[in-house]
Amino acid sequence: MARTFLVTGGAGFIGSSLALDFKARYPGDRIIAFDNLRRRGAELNVVRLRDGGVEFRHGDVRAPGDLEPFGARLDVIVECSAEPSVLAGRDGQARYVVDTNLTGCVNCLELARATGAAFVFLSTSRVYPTATLARLHYETRDTRFALLDDQPVAGASARGIAETFPLDGVRTLYGATKLASELLIAEYVDMFNVRAVVNRCGVVSGPWQMGHAEQGVFAHWMLAHAFRRPLSYIGFGGDGRQVRDVLHVADLADLIDIQLARQYAWTGEPLNVGGGPANSVSLVEFTRLCESLTGVTLDIGSQPDTRPGDVPVYITDNTRIEARFRWTPSRGVADIARDVHAWIAANETALKATLA
């Protein structure tokens, strides 16, 4: 029997990528992308979605009435909606990030409860407290900071950050609203028997990410090289040694495909999902990839002062999710860089107009 999927945040980078992937994998299923089109570049994805056989519905997860039309029958809800900027709310406008990330999640949970749909939630590594991450032990190497095995807290090692990392402390409004959503999902699983899986994602990248400095940094870096726009290494001395692991959005789609086939393994507990140590890269290292692919060398500025909420190193320890679902990323940093560059080259005119 054909299934019906609802992908919230479905015109965003991850949501649209997943919706199109689902339609390609499950052509007989109905895939609906739901989005308020608030984020820059989302309008470009609406065309892609429709061309790929995905239905688009305009609406907002903050408004329960906008979700009511989907109450007749849903099999899977993939909750990708978010205000994902780590700086969100610092301008004093906290309401949107709280209402979208937390109230929106509750509205989607209520829809899952009413319809019996399986609930896939995309959380974030930003749930881990900033100050604790910032005081981890690392060494400074030529082109990067490197985590050490000897750490002052549990759940951290050279392999990265595990789910046992302590959660006491502050973490930005984005991280706090996602953590609060995780806690509510656990209650809905226990109280209402909602079937849920929580993917606590690190940095995800790939084609169609309209990146900027505080969210989607690797796409932002490649776009700046392709269009010869200014860049700066910000914080931690201003030399670009800060490190993140990065996951190709196609690897995330592979994981969710496996999860949907193995719902017996769902518990509602958060599971870290990222590129892992093998797919970690510093900004200065990624700059070299951008230079090689674009043929452009920028005079990158330096701002030594660290921004609020930033950390020198974040790497995902995937041990638990790899064991649970027999999944591991198959695409590396170089693959991501090539795919993002090829996407930019193929859509240069539209991107210049959208990102101007």
C-alpha positions in Angstrom: 0.0 0.0 0.0 1.3 3.4 -0.9 2.4 5.6 2.0 2.0 9.3 2.6 5.0 11.3 3.9 4.9 14.8 5.3 8.3 16.6 5.4 8.1 19.8 7.4 10.6 22.4 6.5 10.3 20.7 3.2 11.6 23.6 1.1 14.7 24.1 3.2 18.1 22.5 2.4 17.7 19.2 4.3 13.9 19.0 3.9 13.9 19.4 0.2 16.8 17.0 -0.3 15.1 14.4 1.8 11.7 14.8 0.1 13.2 14.4 -3.4 15.3 11.4 -2.2 12.2 9.8 -0.8 10.3 10.3 -4.0 13.1 8.8 -6.0 13.4 5.8 -3.6 9.6 5.2 -3.1 8.0 6.4 -6.4 4.7 4.9 -5.5 4.4 6.9 -2.3 2.9 10.3 -1.8 5.6 12.8 -0.6 4.4 16.2 0.7 6.8 19.1 1.4 5.4 21.7 3.9 7.2 25.0 4.4 6.5 28.7 5.2 9.2 29.8 2.7 10.7 32.2 5.2 14.4 31.2 4.5 16.4 32.7 1.7 16.5 30.4 -1.4 13.5 28.3 -0.4 11.6 29.5 -3.5 14.1 27.8 -5.7 13.4 24.5 -4.0 9.7 24.7 -4.7 10.4 24.3 -8.4 12.7 21.4 -7.8 10.2 19.7 -5.6 7.4 19.9 -8.1 9.7 18.9 -10.9 10.7 15.8 -8.9 7.1 14.7 -8.2 6.9 16.1 -4.7 3.7 17.9 -3.7 4.3 21.3 -2.1 2.0 22.9 0.6 2.6 26.3 2.0 2.1 26.6 5.7 3.7 27.1 9.1 4.3 24.5 11.8 3.6 27.2 14.4 -0.1 27.2 13.3 -2.0 24.0 14.2 -4.6 24.9 11.6 -2.1 24.7 8.8 -1.4 21.1 9.8 -5.0 20.0 10.1 -5.5 19.2 6.4 -3.0 16.3 6.8 -4.9 14.7 9.6 -6.8 12.3 7.4 -3.9 9.9 6.8 -0.2 10.1 7.3 2.3 7.3 7.6 5.5 9.2 8.2 6.3 12.7 9.5 9.9 13.9 9.0 10.2 17.0 11.2 12.9 19.2 9.5 11.4 22.6 10.3 13.7 24.8 12.3 15.2 28.2 12.8 18.8 26.8 12.8 20.9 29.9 13.3 23.1 29.8 16.4 22.7 33.6 16.6 18.9 33.4 16.5 17.4 35.5 19.3 20.5 37.5 20.1 18.9 40.5 18.5 16.2 40.3 21.2 13.7 38.6 18.8 13.4 35.2 20.6 9.8 34.4 19.9 10.3 33.1 16.3 13.0 30.6 17.2 11.1 29.3 20.2 7.7 29.1 18.5 9.2 27.4 15.4 11.5 25.0 17.0 9.6 24.0 20.1 5.9 24.9 19.6 6.2 23.6 16.0 7.6 20.3 17.2 4.7 19.9 19.6 2.2 20.6 16.8 3.9 18.0 14.7 3.9 15.5 17.6 0.2 16.1 18.0 -0.3 15.3 14.4 1.8 12.1 14.7 -0.3 11.2 17.8 -3.6 11.7 15.9 -2.6 9.9 12.8 -0.3 7.2 14.2 2.4 8.3 11.8 6.0 7.3 12.4 7.9 10.4 13.6 11.5 11.2 12.4 12.9 14.2 14.2 16.0 16.1 13.2 17.7 17.5 16.2 21.1 19.1 16.5 24.6 18.7 18.1 23.9 22.2 19.4 22.1 20.6 22.3 25.5 20.1 23.9 26.5 23.1 26.2 28.9 25.5 24.6 31.1 26.2 27.7 31.7 22.5 28.3 32.6 21.9 24.7 34.9 24.9 24.7 37.0 23.6 27.6 37.7 20.2 26.1 41.4 19.3 25.7 42.8 19.6 22.2 46.2 20.2 20.7 47.0 22.8 18.1 48.4 21.4 14.9 49.5 23.1 11.7 46.1 23.3 10.1 43.6 22.3 12.8 42.7 21.8 16.4 42.6 18.1 17.3 40.6 16.5 20.2 42.6 14.4 22.7 41.5 11.1 24.4 42.1 12.6 27.8 39.1 14.8 28.6 37.7 16.5 31.7 34.2 15.1 31.1 32.5 11.9 30.1 31.3 11.4 26.5 34.3 13.1 24.9 37.4 11.6 23.3 39.4 11.8 20.1 36.5 9.9 18.5 34.3 13.0 19.2 31.2 13.7 21.3 29.0 10.9 22.4 25.4 10.9 23.7 26.8 10.6 27.3 28.3 14.1 27.1 26.9 16.2 30.0 23.9 18.5 29.2 24.1 21.0 32.1 24.8 24.5 30.8 23.7 27.0 28.2 23.7 26.2 24.5 22.0 29.0 22.4 18.3 29.3 21.9 18.5 27.0 18.8 20.1 24.3 20.9 17.8 24.8 23.9 14.6 24.6 21.8 15.9 21.4 20.1 16.8 19.8 23.5 13.4 20.7 24.9 11.8 19.1 21.8 13.8 15.9 22.4 12.5 15.8 26.0 8.9 16.2 24.8 9.3 13.5 22.2 10.4 11.1 24.9 7.2 11.9 26.8 5.0 11.4 23.8 6.7 8.0 23.1 6.1 6.9 26.7 2.6 8.4 27.2 1.0 8.2 23.8 3.1 5.4 22.1 4.2 7.7 19.3 6.9 5.8 17.3 9.8 8.2 17.1 13.5 8.3 16.2 15.6 11.3 17.1 18.7 12.1 14.9 21.0 14.6 16.7 22.7 15.9 13.6 26.1 17.7 13.4 27.0 19.8 10.4 25.1 18.6 7.2 26.1 19.9 3.8 25.6 19.3 0.1 24.1 20.8 -3.0 21.2 23.3 -2.6 22.4 24.6 0.8 22.1 28.4 0.8 24.9 28.7 3.3 25.9 31.7 5.4 28.4 32.4 8.2 26.4 31.1 11.1 24.6 28.2 9.4 25.7 26.1 6.4 29.3 27.3 6.7 30.9 24.9 4.2 28.4 25.8 1.4 28.9 29.4 2.3 32.7 29.0 2.0 32.4 27.4 -1.5 29.9 30.1 -2.6 32.2 32.8 -1.5 35.1 31.4 -3.5 32.9 30.8 -6.6 31.5 34.3 -6.5 34.7 36.0 -5.2 33.0 37.3 -2.0 34.8 38.3 1.2 35.5 35.8 3.9 37.1 36.0 7.4 38.4 33.4 9.8 36.5 34.4 12.9 37.5 33.5 16.5 40.1 31.2 18.1 42.9 33.4 17.0 41.5 34.0 13.5 43.6 31.5 11.7 40.9 29.0 10.6 42.0 26.0 12.7 38.5 25.4 14.1 37.2 22.0 13.1 33.8 20.4 12.4 32.9 17.0 11.0 30.5 17.2 8.0 27.8 14.8 6.8 26.6 14.7 3.2 22.9 15.1 3.1 22.7 12.0 0.9 24.2 10.0 3.7 21.5 11.3 6.0 18.9 10.2 3.5 20.5 6.7 3.4 20.3 6.6 7.2 16.6 7.5 7.3 15.8 4.9 4.7 17.4 2.3 6.9 15.6 3.6 10.0 12.2 3.5 8.2 12.9 -0.2 7.4 13.9 -1.0 11.0 11.3 0.8 13.1 11.6 -2.0 15.7 14.9 -0.3 16.7 13.2 3.0 17.5 13.2 4.1 21.1 12.8 7.8 20.9 16.2 8.4 22.5 18.6 10.8 20.8 21.3 9.4 18.5 24.2 11.4 17.3 24.6 11.6 13.5 27.5 13.1 11.8 30.4 12.6 9.5 32.6 11.4 12.3 36.4 11.8 12.7 37.2 10.6 9.2 35.0 13.4 7.7 36.3 16.3 9.9 37.9 19.4 8.4 39.1 22.7 9.6 38.2 26.0 7.8 41.7 26.5 6.5 41.7 22.9 5.2 38.4 23.4 3.5 39.7 26.7 2.0 42.3 24.6 0.2 39.6 22.4 -1.3 37.7 25.5 -2.4 40.7 27.0 -4.0 41.5 23.7 -5.9 38.0 23.4 -7.2 37.3 27.0 -8.1 40.7 28.1 -9.1 40.1 31.2 -6.9 42.3 32.3 -4.1 40.8 34.9 -1.7 42.5 37.2 0.7 40.7 35.8 3.7 40.5 38.2 6.7 41.2 37.5 10.3 39.0 38.3 13.3 40.6 36.8 16.4 37.8 37.4 18.8 35.4 34.4 19.3 31.7 34.9 18.8 29.2 33.9 21.5 28.1 30.2 21.2 31.1 29.1 19.1 33.4 26.2 19.9 36.9 25.3 18.6 36.1 21.6 17.8 33.0 19.5 17.3 33.3 16.0 16.0 30.4 13.4 16.1 31.0 10.1 17.8 28.7 7.8 15.7 29.4 4.7 17.7 25.8 4.2 19.0 23.9 4.9 15.7 26.3 2.8 13.7 25.7 -0.1 16.1 21.9 0.4 16.1 21.3 0.7 12.4 24.5 -0.7 10.8 25.0 2.6 9.0 28.1 4.6 8.4 28.7 7.6 6.1 30.0 6.7 2.6 30.8 10.2 1.3 33.7 12.2 2.4 34.6 15.9 2.7 36.1 15.9 -0.8 32.9 14.4 -2.2 30.9 17.1 -0.4 33.1 19.9 -1.8 32.9 18.5 -5.3 29.1 18.2 -5.2 28.6 21.7 -3.8 30.9 23.1 -6.4 29.2 21.3 -9.2 25.8 22.5 -8.0 27.0 26.1 -7.9 28.5 25.9 -11.4 25.3 24.5 -12.8 23.1 27.1 -11.2 25.3 30.2 -11.1 22.8 32.7 -12.5 20.0 31.8 -10.2 22.2 31.6 -7.2 23.7 35.0 -7.8 20.3 36.5 -8.1 19.0 34.8 -5.0 22.0 35.4 -2.8 22.7 39.0 -3.9 
